[in-house]
C-alpha cells in the first residue's frame, strides 16, 4: 500500500541509473499518485489492491461495482463460470516512459501503468531489443569466428518473423 510522504526506491537497473534525473523517485510518485490518482492511466486498475480478472483484460472494479475491459471501459457482466476462469492479481503501478527513453522525463512522455498495461505497451520494444541483441550476437560471432554455418552452427538462421512486429524483415521476401 502507498503511504503518504513515503517514496519507495525504484527498481532501476544499475547500468541505467545515470539515465534518470536525480529527482526520479519524486517525479514517478507525482505521475502515479498525484496526476493519475493511484490508478492505471490505461485501464483504471487501482494501485496496491488485488483485482479479480478473467485473463483477457476484463476485471471487476470493486470501487464502482462493475466489470471493465482492458481499456478501462465498462462492459457487460461475463457469462460462464467466472470463479473457474478468473484469478486475483495485486496491482502495482509503474511510471512508464512512453517513448522508451529513460533520459526523457517530460511529463507528457510518462504514464502511470499497471504491470499488465506496461507489458502490453512495451511488447513491441521488447521484441525489437530481443531481435537486436540476437543480431549483435550473430554479428560478433561472424566478426571473430567467421560465418556461423562454417563453424558448425548451421541451426542458426535468419531471425524468425515471429520475433518481429511486421513483415518488413529482409528475410520475408525469401519465402
Buried (B, 14 or more C-beta within 10 A) or exposed (E): EBEEEEBEEBEBEEEEEEBBEEEBBEBBBBBBBEEBEBBBBBBBBBBEBEBBBBEEBBBBBEEEEEBBBBEBEEBEEBEEEBEEEBEEBEBBBBBBBBEBEBEBBEEEEBBBBBBBBBEBBBEEEEBBEEBEEBEEEBEEBEEEEEEBEEEEEEEBEEBEBEEBEEEEBEEEEEE
